[in-house]
Amino acid sequence: MFYDFLLCVALLIVVTFIYKLVQMAILGSERLRQLSDAGALDGDPLLSTLLFFCLFGFFAKFWTHKGQTLGMQVWGLRVQNSDGTAIDLWQALLRFLVAIASWLCFGLGHFWMLWDKRGRTWQDMYSSSQVVRLPKNIHKK
C-alpha cells in the first residue's frame, strides 16, 4: 500500500499542478491571486472531484487489466475473481469505495481479514473479488 500511496501522491500533485495552470490560463494570475486571498479557492469542489476520479482511474486501470497496481507487482499480489479472471469496472469501483470506507473506519475493513475465516477484507467481500499471492517464478539453471 505504501508504494501505491507514493504513486498516488505524485499523481495528485501533477493533476493539481495542471489544473492550476489551466485555471490560471482561464482566469489570469491576478484574478486567481485575488480569489485565493479571499479564500474562494479553498475546498474547490471541481478539483476534489477531478482528484477523486484520477485516483479511481489509477486503481481501475491496473485492477481491470493485469489485476495488479505497481505496488502489488512488487509484492507479488493480484486482485482477481475466484476463477482467476480480472475484475470488471463495477467491481473496481466497489473495491475503491469500500477501501475508502475501510480507511475512514480506522482501517477496520482492512484488518477484517484477521477475523474472516477466508482472510477477506471488506472490499474483497463487497466486490466479490480476492487478493492472491502469486507464486514466485524460480528459474533454475
Helices and strands as residue ranges (DSSP letters): H 2-27, H 29-37, H 45-65, H 70-75, E 77-80, H 89-104, H 108-111, G 112-114, H 122-127, E 130-133
